[in-house]
Amino acid sequence: MRANVLIVLFLMTGFSLCGQTSSVVSKNLTFEEALSLSLQNNHLIRQYTNKTLQMEQEMKAAKGLHMPRISLSASYAIMSDNVNLDLTPVRDAITPLYSTLGHYGKFGGVPNPDPKTNGAMPFLPDDISTAVVRGKMLEGLQTVTNSEWVQTIQEKKFGMVNAGFVMPIYTGGKINAANKAAQIKYEASEIETIQKLHELTSELVERYFGLILANQAVKVRQEVKTGMQKHFDDAQKLAKEGMIAQVEVLNAKVYFADADRELKKSDRQVEILNEAVLNTVAEPENSTIHPLSELFYIDKIESLEFYKQKSLENSPLLGQVNKKKELAEQGVKVEQSAYLPTIAATGTYDIVNKDLSPYLPDYLVGVGLQWSLFDGNARSRKVKAAKFQAMQADDFYVKAESDIYSAITRYYQELHMYLEQINELDAAMAFTTEYSRAREKAFSEGMATTTQVSDANLAVAKAKIERLQAIYAWDVSLSKLLYYAGMSDKFASYMSHPDAKQGRY
């Protein structure tokens, strides 16, 4: 249920696009809008959503095992010969009896059939009785002689249409185990879909915020280039006035060329990360993403134990392992059910036929039992194998839990490490900025070289970029921490946290 709600919320979330042009489409997207777009368009998410729907149908199909199976069958058969019943031995056995009694038998005590005289004479005289009985015997002999004693029970060509049913009565728990296993697979597919949603969120954080970092780096490099251009121009003026040597002008020109090269490199990095974001959100390649969100960080988050506890409750990684445990337990029950009999009610009904034997019944209803008593100890071995598999699942769960705890600890510590770097770089930025201003003033007075000024400017740029990189690393570590804690869907709420600080330089 939780997975279905998440999927619906993700796929139904709207997003806004603006700034479109005829050739290159420009999209201004917040992180939430980019995430919504990713979840709607990403083919991997669609794949796992369809897999969940598949498992749902298989779960419903397993419920049908409780119901009777009704079938309709039709067949037409041709045999080599008709099926006949030869009764001539019976004819040959009774013919002498009829013949002897019809010619030589002596009988008496035959009831008088005449109602007028049977009161006075209830029985016919012996000679009349004998004549009557002999006549009947001779009639019987004639009937026996003229009868067909070879009967066709079944024509060699015949066809039939039958309806049949099989209703399970008792299966030793096989059907219940199959239904439970199908339900577990469905629940596992839901959890797997959630995991893919979390993976996509973590991937988008890396790429989207990486694009923000790259754009910020371009601004820093542009400032450096502009500063180096100004410094180069100032050096040329001072050289004309004879205040500095010509070598200082050349030195300033070298620094300017380096700044220009670093700016172009940063521009290329923006293009690369733009393509990466487009890949995640599954948008056309001729689009340009302009992130509206900012890098951010928070000085204080929840405790380490909080995230470990959340992983036990929400982690889709642990959830999948837990479902494997449950599935292994059902596997043990399935193998144990092989020791028990299977009982089912069955029946068939002859709907229509052609030249089918009239001696066959129109319907047949019965109860059948199948019970394997000995199979070479295969069942016991399979039960033991299923139990070992369940033990493997238990061990795998313990290992997965330990790995997740380790990952949570790692990324939690990284958050604090990057936070320390951010604070240290804040102080470094203030120092390098002041130092750069002092060098610029000294240079204008002829008290500093171009190398000293350029190095001071580069130190400022280095501190700015390193600070942006530390904030970006903080954001990525947060997404990883939330991924392992099963809280990736809460990343946006951290962005809007009251204590969140934006990472502009």
C-alpha positions in Angstrom: 0.0 0.0 0.0 2.8 2.4 0.9 4.5 1.7 -2.4 1.3 2.3 -4.4 0.8 5.7 -2.6 4.4 6.7 -3.3 4.1 5.8 -7.0 0.9 7.7 -7.4 2.2 10.8 -5.6 5.4 10.7 -7.6 3.7 10.2 -11.0 0.8 12.6 -10.4 3.0 15.6 -9.2 2.9 18.4 -11.7 5.8 20.5 -12.9 6.2 23.8 -14.8 8.4 24.5 -17.8 9.3 27.9 -19.1 11.7 29.7 -21.4 11.2 27.4 -24.5 12.7 28.4 -27.8 12.3 27.0 -31.3 15.8 25.2 -31.4 17.2 24.7 -27.9 14.6 24.3 -25.2 15.5 26.0 -22.0 13.9 24.6 -18.8 14.0 26.4 -15.5 13.5 23.6 -12.9 13.6 23.4 -9.1 14.9 20.2 -7.7 11.3 19.1 -6.9 10.2 19.7 -10.4 13.2 17.9 -11.8 12.4 14.9 -9.5 8.8 14.9 -10.6 9.9 15.0 -14.2 12.3 12.1 -13.6 9.7 9.9 -12.0 7.3 10.5 -14.8 9.7 9.9 -17.7 12.3 7.5 -16.4 12.1 4.2 -18.2 13.6 2.2 -15.3 10.8 3.4 -13.0 8.2 2.4 -15.6 9.9 -1.0 -15.9 9.6 -1.7 -12.2 6.1 -0.2 -11.9 5.0 -2.7 -14.6 6.8 -5.5 -12.8 4.8 -4.6 -9.7 1.6 -4.8 -11.8 2.7 -8.1 -13.1 3.3 -9.5 -9.6 -0.2 -8.2 -8.6 -1.8 -10.2 -11.4 0.2 -13.3 -10.5 -0.9 -13.0 -6.9 -4.6 -12.8 -8.0 -4.0 -15.8 -10.3 -2.7 -17.8 -7.3 -6.0 -17.2 -5.5 -7.7 -19.1 -8.3 -6.0 -22.3 -7.1 -8.7 -22.5 -4.4 -11.5 -22.6 -7.0 -12.6 -25.5 -9.1 -11.2 -25.9 -12.6 -13.9 -26.4 -15.2 -12.9 -27.5 -18.6 -14.5 -28.4 -21.9 -12.9 -31.1 -24.1 -13.8 -32.5 -27.5 -12.3 -35.5 -29.2 -12.8 -37.7 -32.2 -11.2 -41.2 -32.4 -10.8 -43.9 -35.0 -10.0 -47.5 -33.9 -8.7 -50.3 -36.1 -11.9 -52.3 -35.5 -15.3 -52.1 -33.8 -15.4 -53.3 -30.2 -17.7 -56.4 -30.3 -19.1 -58.7 -27.7 -19.4 -62.3 -28.9 -22.2 -64.3 -27.1 -22.4 -67.3 -29.4 -21.0 -69.6 -26.7 -24.1 -68.7 -24.6 -26.3 -69.4 -27.6 -24.6 -72.8 -28.2 -25.1 -73.6 -24.5 -28.8 -72.9 -24.3 -29.9 -74.1 -27.7 -29.8 -77.9 -26.8 -31.8 -77.2 -23.7 -34.6 -75.4 -25.5 -34.6 -78.2 -28.2 -34.7 -81.1 -25.8 -37.4 -79.6 -23.6 -39.4 -78.5 -26.7 -39.5 -82.1 -28.0 -39.2 -84.5 -25.1 -40.1 -82.7 -22.0 -43.0 -83.8 -19.7 -44.7 -81.0 -17.7 -47.6 -80.6 -15.4 -49.2 -78.1 -13.0 -49.6 -75.4 -15.6 -52.2 -72.9 -14.3 -55.5 -72.8 -16.2 -55.7 -69.5 -18.0 -59.5 -69.7 -18.7 -61.4 -67.8 -16.1 -64.6 -69.7 -16.8 -63.1 -73.1 -15.9 -60.1 -72.3 -13.7 -62.4 -72.4 -10.6 -63.2 -76.0 -11.2 -60.0 -77.0 -12.8 -57.1 -74.7 -11.5 -54.4 -76.6 -13.4 -54.3 -78.0 -16.9 -54.0 -81.7 -17.4 -50.5 -83.0 -17.8 -50.9 -83.7 -21.6 -52.2 -80.2 -22.2 -49.5 -78.7 -19.8 -46.8 -80.6 -21.7 -48.1 -79.3 -25.1 -48.2 -75.7 -23.8 -44.7 -75.8 -22.3 -43.2 -77.5 -25.3 -44.8 -74.9 -27.6 -43.2 -72.1 -25.5 -39.8 -73.8 -25.5 -39.9 -74.2 -29.3 -40.8 -70.5 -29.6 -37.9 -69.7 -27.4 -35.7 -71.9 -29.5 -36.8 -70.0 -32.6 -36.0 -66.7 -30.9 -32.5 -67.9 -29.8 -31.8 -69.2 -33.3 -32.9 -65.9 -35.0 -31.2 -63.5 -32.5 -27.9 -61.6 -33.2 -25.4 -63.0 -30.7 -22.4 -60.8 -31.8 -23.1 -57.3 -30.4 -21.2 -54.1 -31.4 -20.4 -52.3 -28.1 -18.5 -49.4 -29.7 -18.2 -48.3 -33.3 -14.6 -47.9 -34.4 -15.3 -44.2 -35.3 -16.8 -42.0 -32.5 -16.6 -38.5 -31.1 -17.6 -36.8 -27.9 -17.8 -33.4 -26.2 -17.3 -33.5 -22.4 -17.4 -31.0 -19.6 -15.1 -31.7 -16.6 -14.2 -30.2 -13.3 -11.5 -30.7 -10.6 -12.1 -29.2 -7.2 -9.2 -29.4 -4.7 -10.4 -30.5 -1.2 -7.2 -30.9 0.6 -3.6 -30.3 -0.6 -1.6 -30.4 2.5 -1.0 -26.7 2.5 0.4 -26.4 -1.0 -2.2 -23.9 -2.2 -2.0 -21.8 0.9 1.8 -21.7 0.5 1.6 -20.8 -3.1 -0.8 -17.9 -2.4 1.4 -16.7 0.4 4.5 -16.9 -1.8 2.7 -14.9 -4.6 1.7 -12.3 -2.1 5.3 -12.0 -0.8 6.6 -11.6 -4.4 4.1 -8.9 -5.0 5.1 -7.0 -1.8 8.8 -7.5 -2.7 8.2 -6.0 -6.1 6.6 -3.0 -4.4 9.6 -2.5 -2.2 11.9 -3.0 -5.1 10.1 -0.2 -6.9 10.5 2.1 -3.9 14.2 1.3 -3.9 14.5 2.3 -7.5 12.7 5.5 -6.7 15.2 6.2 -3.9 18.1 5.3 -6.3 16.7 7.8 -8.9 16.4 10.5 -6.2 20.0 9.9 -5.1 21.2 10.0 -8.7 19.3 13.2 -9.4 20.9 14.9 -6.4 24.3 14.1 -7.6 23.6 15.4 -11.1 21.3 18.3 -10.4 23.4 19.7 -7.6 26.5 18.9 -9.6 25.1 21.2 -12.4 24.5 23.9 -9.8 28.1 23.5 -8.6 29.3 23.7 -12.2 27.3 26.9 -12.9 28.6 28.4 -9.7 32.2 27.5 -10.7 31.7 29.2 -14.0 30.8 32.4 -12.2 33.9 32.1 -10.1 36.1 31.5 -13.1 34.5 34.4 -14.9 35.3 36.6 -12.0 38.8 35.4 -12.0 39.1 36.0 -15.7 37.7 39.5 -15.4 40.1 40.2 -12.5 43.0 38.9 -14.5 42.0 41.0 -17.5 41.9 44.1 -15.3 45.2 43.2 -13.7 46.7 42.6 -17.2 45.5 46.0 -18.3 46.8 47.7 -15.2 50.2 46.0 -15.7 50.4 47.3 -19.2 49.6 50.9 -18.0 52.2 50.7 -15.2 54.8 49.3 -17.6 54.2 52.2 -20.0 54.8 54.6 -17.1 58.0 52.7 -16.2 56.8 51.6 -12.8 57.2 47.9 -13.4 59.2 45.8 -15.8 57.9 44.3 -19.0 58.3 40.8 -17.6 55.6 41.6 -15.1 53.2 42.3 -18.1 54.1 39.0 -19.6 53.5 37.3 -16.3 50.1 38.9 -16.0 49.3 37.8 -19.5 50.2 34.2 -18.6 47.8 34.3 -15.6 45.1 35.8 -17.8 45.5 32.9 -20.3 45.3 30.4 -17.5 42.1 32.0 -16.2 40.6 31.9 -19.7 41.5 28.2 -20.0 39.9 27.3 -16.6 36.7 29.2 -17.6 36.4 27.2 -20.8 37.0 24.0 -18.9 34.2 25.0 -16.4 31.9 25.7 -19.4 32.5 22.2 -20.7 31.8 20.7 -17.3 28.4 22.5 -17.3 27.6 20.9 -20.7 28.6 17.5 -19.4 26.4 17.8 -16.3 23.5 19.2 -18.3 23.5 16.1 -20.4 23.7 14.0 -17.2 20.6 15.7 -15.8 18.8 15.4 -19.1 19.5 11.7 -19.0 18.0 11.3 -15.6 14.9 13.3 -16.3 14.6 11.6 -19.7 14.3 14.9 -21.6 15.4 15.6 -25.2 19.1 16.2 -25.7 18.5 19.7 -27.2 17.3 21.0 -23.9 19.2 23.2 -21.4 18.4 22.8 -17.7 18.6 25.9 -15.5 18.5 24.8 -11.9 16.4 27.1 -9.7 17.3 25.5 -6.5 20.5 26.2 -4.6 23.2 24.2 -2.9 22.4 24.0 0.8 23.6 22.7 4.1 22.3 22.4 7.7 24.4 22.9 10.7 22.6 20.3 12.8 20.6 17.2 11.8 19.1 14.3 13.7 21.3 11.8 15.6 23.0 8.8 14.1 20.7 6.5 16.0 17.7 8.2 14.5 18.8 7.2 11.0 19.7 3.7 12.0 16.3 3.2 13.5 14.6 4.6 10.4 16.6 2.1 8.3 15.0 -0.7 10.2 11.5 0.8 9.6 11.8 2.1 6.1 14.9 0.8 4.2 13.8 -0.9 1.0 17.1 -2.8 0.9 16.3 -4.5 4.3 12.7 -4.8 3.2 13.7 -6.9 0.1 15.9 -9.1 2.2 13.1 -9.6 4.7 10.8 -10.7 1.9 13.4 -13.2 0.8 13.3 -14.6 4.3 9.6 -14.9 4.2 9.7 -16.5 0.8 12.3 -19.1 2.1 10.0 -19.9 5.0 7.2 -20.6 2.5 9.5 -22.8 0.6 10.0 -25.0 3.7 6.2 -25.3 4.1 5.8 -26.3 0.4 8.4 -29.1 0.7 6.9 -30.3 4.0 3.4 -30.5 2.3 4.8 -33.2 0.1 4.4 -35.6 3.0 0.6 -35.1 3.0 -2.0 -36.4 0.6 -3.8 -34.5 -2.0 -7.6 -35.0 -2.2 -9.7 -33.6 -5.0 -13.3 -34.0 -6.3 -13.6 -34.7 -10.0 -16.3 -35.2 -12.5 -17.2 -35.3 -16.2 -20.4 -34.9 -18.1 -21.2 -36.1 -21.6 -22.6 -33.1 -23.4 -23.0 -34.5 -26.9 -21.5 -37.5 -28.7 -21.5 -39.3 -32.1 -21.5 -43.1 -32.2 -20.4 -43.4 -28.6 -21.3 -46.6 -26.9 -24.8 -46.4 -25.3 -23.4 -48.5 -22.4 -21.3 -45.6 -21.1 -22.8 -43.3 -18.4 -23.8 -39.7 -19.1 -21.8 -38.4 -16.1 -19.2 -39.4 -13.6 -18.5 -37.8 -10.2 -15.9 -39.0 -7.7 -13.2 -38.1 -5.1 -9.6 -39.0 -5.7 -6.6 -39.2 -3.4 -3.0 -39.2 -4.2 -0.4 -39.9 -1.5 3.2 -40.5 -2.1 4.4 -42.9 0.5 8.1 -43.4 -0.5 10.2 -41.4 -3.0 13.7 -42.4 -2.1 14.1 -39.8 0.7 13.8 -37.0 -1.9 11.3 -35.2 0.3 13.4 -35.1 3.4 16.3 -33.9 1.4 14.3 -31.1 -0.2 13.0 -30.1 3.2 16.5 -29.8 4.6 17.6 -27.9 1.5 14.7 -25.4 2.0 15.6 -25.0 5.7 19.2 -24.2 4.7 18.0 -21.7 2.3 16.0 -20.0 5.0 19.1 -20.0 7.2 21.0 -18.3 4.4 18.3 -15.6 4.2 18.6 -15.0 7.9 22.4 -14.6 7.6 22.0 -12.4 4.6 19.6 -10.1 6.6 22.1 -9.8 9.4 24.9 -8.9 6.9 22.7 -6.4 5.0 21.7 -4.8 8.3 25.3 -4.5 9.3 26.3 -3.0 5.9 23.5 -0.5 6.0 24.5 0.6 9.6 28.1 1.0 8.3 27.0 3.0 5.3 24.8 5.3 7.5 27.7 5.8 9.9 30.0 6.6 7.0 27.8 9.2 5.4 26.7 10.7 8.8 30.4 11.2 9.6 31.0 12.7 6.1 28.3 15.2 6.7 30.0 16.5 9.8 33.4 16.4 8.0 32.1 18.5 5.1 30.4 20.9 7.6 33.7 21.4 9.3 35.3 22.2 5.9 32.6 24.7 5.1 33.1 26.5 8.4 36.9 26.5 7.9 36.5 27.7 4.3 34.3 30.5 5.4 37.2 31.8 7.4 39.6 31.2 4.6 37.5 33.1 2.2 37.4 36.2 4.5 41.2 36.0 4.9 42.0 35.5 1.2 39.6 38.2 0.1 41.3 40.7 2.4 44.7 39.5 1.4 43.8 39.9 -2.3 42.7 43.5 -1.7 46.0 44.3 0.0 48.0 42.8 -2.8 46.0 44.8 -5.4 46.7 48.0 -3.5 50.4 47.2 -3.1 50.7 46.4 -6.8 49.1 49.8 -7.8 51.8 51.4 -5.6 54.6 49.3 -7.2 55.1 47.3 -3.9 53.9 43.9 -5.2 54.6 41.8 -8.3 52.0 40.5 -10.8 52.7 37.0 -9.5 51.7 38.0 -5.9 48.5 39.7 -7.1 47.5 36.8 -9.3 48.2 34.2 -6.6 46.1 36.2 -4.2 43.2 36.3 -6.7 43.5 32.6 -7.4 43.6 31.9 -3.6 40.2 33.7 -3.4 38.8 31.7 -6.3 40.2 28.4 -4.8 38.6 29.1 -1.5 35.2 29.9 -3.1 35.2 26.8 -5.3 36.4 24.5 -2.5 33.6 25.9 -0.3 31.0 25.2 -3.1 32.5 21.7 -3.5 32.2 21.0 0.2 28.6 22.1 0.2 27.9 19.9 -2.8 29.6 17.0 -1.1 27.4 17.6 1.9 24.3 17.5 -0.2 25.4 14.3 -1.9 26.3 12.7 1.4 22.9 13.7 2.8 21.2 12.0 -0.2 23.2 8.8 0.5 22.4 8.9 4.2 18.7 9.2 3.4 18.9 6.4 0.8 20.3 3.9 3.3 17.9 5.1 6.0 14.9 4.6 3.6 14.1 8.3 3.6 15.1 9.5 0.1 11.6 11.0 -0.3 12.4 13.4 2.6 15.3 15.0 0.8 13.2 18.0 -0.4 12.0 18.6 3.2 15.7 19.0 4.2 16.1 21.6 1.5 13.2 23.6 2.9 14.3 23.1 6.5 14.2 26.4 8.6 17.9 26.1 9.4 19.0 25.3 5.9 21.6 27.7 4.5 22.0 28.3 0.8 25.4 27.6 -0.7 26.1 30.7 -2.8 29.7 32.0 -2.8 
